[in-house]
Amino acid sequence: MAEEILIPSSGKITLQLTSSQLAVAFLTSFGSSMLYGYNLAVVNSPAAYIKDFYNKTVLTRNGTGLSGETLTLMYSLTVSVFAIGGLLGSLIVGMLVTHFGRKGTVVNTTVLVFIAGSLMGFSRICNSPEMVIIGRFITGIHSGISLSVVPMYLGEIAPKNLRGFLGLVPSIFIGTGVFAAQILGLHELLGKEEYWPLFLSVVVVPTFIQLLLLPWFPESPRYLLIEKNNVHATITALKWYRAKCDIQAEIEEMQEEQRSLSSVETLSVWNLLLDDSVRWQVLTVVVINIGMQLSGIDAAKLLFMRYVSVCCVVGIIAGFCIGPAGVPFLITAELFKQSHRPAAYIIGGSLNWLSNFTVGFVFPFLQMSAGSYCYLVFATVCFSVAVYVFIVIPETKNKTFMEISRMFSKKESILETQGLFHVDQLKLKKMNGYGGLEHTSLDFDSSSSVP
């Protein structure tokens, strides 16, 4: 583990990146997040071979081949069933991270990749198109889980000044996965007809490497202390991830959050939606996850572009990867406390996958009706989300989870007083430990600004 420089000239403790943090970020992103990007693009290159396999198999079984429409429908099902699996995975992630922990969920769900890889890899030998479709569905479940649990895990092991950096590592590997699928799909590599089952099942390799190495690293310290109340394991994990630093301040911050949640159980999705104390956080998760997919990133294609337009599309994709690609999953971890976080990831992940499916389904019709002007719809969505982010979301850099919660609590409190309370006296209701005060009168300066 790398050593850390703890006391800069300002006297303020700053935690530096350690080899343990970097290794966990690499392993979880390489063995889980990268598979999402890979599986998005892997079915493009061998499309003709997969269709031919489907047609020959049905011909052998029934003596009659498939019509063009039916063949297209089967291939479309093969592609879209990945998103359906992703939606299912996002719905169960809250239950998994609560029961198995963050690292435990990443490790235990690797079995899904091995099952899916085996089904797709042996599908041609078994003459079974169903194995390909089921395998794609299972990989979708794994990706739906991974897109939520990996940023959650990294966000909880990272010190506050490094959450942004570690939280964006999965996004980098998602792009790497797409790139790897394009390269391996070349005819000189795995793009030949006889190799397409191997091309689909090669995802087991990075997952196998992850399974060998990740179990040696500790669980999330926040999970161990706040949810399991295991102080000894928490100290061990922090010493592993923080090397030689003084971990007392971090433990006290976690214990403060634990005390604020002592009477609050882990919330369900329905209870989270009904909780007025976090309505701005929930709305933020909804806006940024829907906006991520409705930005048009999944609709950007080069088939209809020429010259300058190609450069614009490349710029859109590059800008998306730098910013919006990783922010929704990163900020979900920052905006909620331990009791609310699993349900928040369920909401965000579900909306993300539903929006992904909606764009893929609606875009061809939108393009036929509006032509190239269809991208103005996406531009409007991007502008609207940018305005919301600028006005509503406070800066979370270098702030603890408790500090972020208090910022939203203050915003909620001030909004509640407008038109309801006298401007000189402000009574705040208790907000499930989110920084609110009960039965307290405070002086309110109307000239103060909302952070």
N, C-alpha and C positions, 0 to 999 in steps of 0.2 A: 504493500500500500504506500502511496506517495505521502510524503510529509506535507504539512500545511504551515503557511505563514499566518500567524494568528493576530498579531498586533501591528497594524500599520501606523503611520505617523499621526493619524487623527486620534489614535487611542481606541477606535471602535473595532470590535472583533469582526473579522472578515474570514469566512471559511473558503478555502481554496479547493479546487477540483482534485479528487483523489483517484487513484487507480481503481479502487473498489467501486466507486460510483460510476466511473467510465466503463468498467467491465460489465456491470449489471445493465447499464444503458445499452451497451453493444449487444450483449447476449439476448436480452429481451426483445430488442428491436430486430436483430438479425434472425432470431428463431421464430418470431411471432408477427411483428408489424410488417416486415418485408414480404411475408407470404400474402398479405392483403394486396399489395401492389402487384405481386407476381400473378396471383390468381385473377386479377382484373384483366390482365393482358394476355394470359397464356393461351386462351382459346381462339385468339385471332389468327395466328399463323397456321395452325393445323385445321382450320374450319372445313376446308374441302375434304381432307382425309377423314375427319370425324363424320361428316355427312355421308361419305361413301361407305364408311363402316356401318353406319346405321342402316343404310339402304341394303347393303349386302346381307346383313344379319336378318332383317325382316324378310328379304327374298328367300333366304335359306329356310326360315321358319314357316312361311306362309305360301311360298311359291310365287308371290307377287311383290314387286317392289313398292316403294312409297311414292306418292305423287309429290310434285315439287312443293306444293303448299304444306303438305304434312311433314315433309323433310325439313322445310324451313321452320315449321312450328317446333319440331323436336330439337333442332339446334338452338332456337330462341329460348326454349325451356332450359337447355343445358347452360346457357349464358345467364339467364335471369334467376335461376334457382339459387345461384350464389348469393344474390341480394336477399332472397327470402330466408336463407339460412342465416345471413348476417343479422337480419331483424330478430330472428329467434334468439341468436346469441346475445344480442344487446338486451333482450328482455330478461334473461336469466343471470346476467353478470352480477347483479346486486346480491342475489342469493349466494352465488359462488364465492365472491370476495369476502362476504361475512362469515361463511362457514369454513373456507379453506385458507383465507388470508390472500394477500396480494400475490406474493411469490408462489404460494401454494396453488393458486388458480392458474397461473402461467404454466407451472410444471405439470399439474394434473391434466390440463386440457391438451397437452401434447399428444395424448392418446388419440384424439380426434384426427390429428394430422396423419398419424400412422394408419388409422383405419381408412381414411379417405385416399391416401396414397396407394394403399394395397388394392382398394377397389378399382381405382382408375388404372393402375399399372397392370392389373391382370384382366381388365375388361375385354381386351381383344382375344386373349387366350380362351376366355370363357364365353366368347361371342355374346356379350351382354351389354347393350347400350344402357340398360338400367343401372349398371354399376358405375358408369361415367356420371350419370345424372345424380345418383345418390352421393357419389364421392364429391361432386361439386357442391351439393347441399351441405355436406358435413364440413367441407372447408369453409363455407360461408359461416356456419355456426362458430367455428374457431376464430375466424376473422372478426365477427361481431363481438366476441368476448375480448379478443386481443386489443381491438381499437379502444376499448375502455379501460381494461385492467392495466395495460402497460403504462400509459400516461399516469394513471392513478398511483401505481407502484413507484415510478420514478419521481413523481411529485412529492411523495411522502418520504423518500430516502434523501432527497436533495435538500441542502440548506437553502434558505430563502433567497440568497443572492445567486443561486445556480438553478433554480427551478425552471426558469425560461430556457436555459441552454439544454439541460437534460430533457426537458419536456418536448423539445423540438427534434431530438434525435430520432424518435420513431417516424416522424414525417420524412426525414432524410432517407430512411431505409425503405419507406413506402415507395418513394420515387426510384430508389435503387432497384426495388423489386420489379417495377414496371420496365425499367431499362434492361434488367437481366432477362426478362421474358422476351423482349424484343431481340436481344443478342442471341440467346439460346435458340430462338425460333428461326434463325438463319438456316438456309439449306445446308450449309457446310457443317453445321453443328447438329442440332436435334430437329431440324426442320424437314427431314425426310419422312416419307410415309411410314416406314417401319419403326420410327422412333417416337411417334406421337404419344403412345401410352407412357413412355419414360419421361417425355417432356412434361406431361401433366403431373406425374408422381414424384418429380425430383424435389418437391417441397419437403420431403422427409429428411433430406440431408441437413439443411440448417437447423431443423427442429431437433434432430438427433444430437447435433453439437450442443445446442442449448440444454437439452436434457442431461447431457454428461456433466456440464459445468455449472449451470445455475443453481442446483441444489446445494452447492457448497457455500453459497452466499446467504446472509441472514434475511429474515422476513422484514417487512416495513416496521421501523421502531414505533411509529405512531399507532399502528394496528396492535402491536404487542402490548403497549402500555394502556391505550385508551379503551380498546375492546377486550383484550385478554387480561389486563391488569397484571402483566408479568414484568415486574421492574427489573429483575435480573437479566432476562432476555433482552429487554430494551437497552440496558446499559451495554451489554455485549454487542448488540447490533450497532449502536452509536459509536462505540469504540472502533468497530470494524470500518464503518463508513466515514468516520471523522478522524481516523488515525490518532494523532497525539493531542488533539485539541481538548479544551475544557468543555465537557458536555453538560455541565450542570445547568447552564442557562437554557439549553434546549429541553432538558427534562422538565424544568420548572414551567416552561411555556406549554408543554404537552400536558402537564398536570393541571395547569390552569384551565385548559380546554376540557380535560377530563372532569374537573369539578363543575364546570358550567353545564356539562351534559349528564351529571350524576342522576338526574331525574328524568332524562330524556332517552327513550329507547331508539334503536335504529328505525328510521321512518320508512313506511311503505311509499310507493309512488303516489297513491291516492292521498295519503296524509301530507306528503310534501306539497302536492298541488293545493291542498286546503290551508297550508300554513302561511298566513299573511306576513309573518316576520321575514320570510325569504322570497316574497313574490317578485322582487326585482332581480334576484339571482336566478330564479326559475325562468323568468321572462328573458333574461340575458342568454341563458343556455338555449332556449327555444330559438331566439333570433339568430344567434351565431351559427347554430347547427343547420338550420334551414337555409340561412344565407350562404353557408359554405357550399352546399350542393346546388342551390338555385343561382349561384354566381355564373353558371354555365360552363364550369370547368369540364364536366363530363360530356358536354355537347361540342366542345372545341375539336374540330376535325380539319384536316388539311385537304380533303378531297375537293372542296369548293373554293380554295384559297389560291391566290397568286401573288408572288413577289412580296409587296409591302404587307399584304394580309397575312402571309406566312410569318413574317417577323412579328406582327401583332399577336398572333396566336402563341408564338414562342415566348413573347414577353408576358402574356397572360399566365401561361403555365409556370414560368419562372417566378413571377410575382406571387402566384398562388402558393407555390412550394415554400417560399421564404416566409410568408405570413399566414394567411387563413388556413392552410392545410393542417397545421398543428395546433393552432390557437384554441379551437373549440374544445378539444379534449384536455388541453393543458389548463385552460381557465376554469373548466368545470371542477377540477381538483382544488383550485385556489378559492373559489367562491363559496364553498360549503365546508362545514365542519364534518367530523367523522360520522356522526349519526345521520346526516343528510346526504352524504356523498354517494353511497351506492345507488339510492333512488334517483339522484340527479344524473348519474351516468346512464341509468336505464332510459330516462326521458330523452337525454341528448343523443344517445346512440340510436334509439328507435326512430327519432325524427330524422337523424342523419341518413339512415338506411331507407326510410320511406321517401325522403326527398330525392335520394339517389335513384330509386326505382321510378319515381314520378318523372324526373327529367328524362331518363332513358325512354320512357313510354310516350311522353308528350312531345318531345323535341322533334321527331320526324314529321308529325302533323303540323307543329308550329312552323317548321321550316318550309313545308309545302304551301302554307297559307301566307306567310310573311316574307319568305325568301331570306336574304341576308339581313333584313331588318329585324329578324327574330332575336338577334343579339342585343337589340335595344332593351328588350325585356330584362335580360340578365344584367345589363348596365344599370337599369333602374333599381334592381334588387341590390346590387353592390353599393350604389350610392346611398340607398335607404339604410342599409346595415351600417355603413360607415358613419352616417349621421347619428344613429342610435349609439354606436360604440363611443363616439366622441362626447356625446351629451351625458350618457348614463353610467358607463363603466369607469370607475376610478383606476388610477395607476396602481398596480399590484406589485411592482418591482420592489424587492428587498423588504417586503412586509410579511409578517407572520400570518397564519390563518386567522388568528384571533383579531389582529389589526384590520384585516380585510373585512371580517364580519362586522366589526364595529363601524367601519366606514359605511357599509350598506345600512346598518341599523340607524345611524345618524341621518342618512338620506331618507329612510322610511319615516323616522320620527318627525322630521321637519315637514315632510309632505302631509303627514297626518294632521299636523297642527294648523295648516292653512285652511281657514274657514270653519274650524272646529273648536279651537281654543283661543283664548285671548293672547295677544302677542307678547304680553309681559310675563305670563306664567305658562309653563309647558309641563304637562304631565305625560310621561311616557309609560306605556304598558310594558309588561315583561314580555320578552321575545324569545322564549325558549333558550335563554343563555346567549343570545346573539348581541349582547352588549347593551340591552335596554335596561331601564331602571323602573322600579315599581314603587308607587306611592311617594314620588319625589318631585319637588317643584324646582325648576331651574329657570334662571334668567335667560331670556332668548334675545339676542341682538339681531334685529331684522336686517341689518346690513351685512351680516355674515354670509358667507357663500357656502354652497354645498360642494364637498370635495368631489 
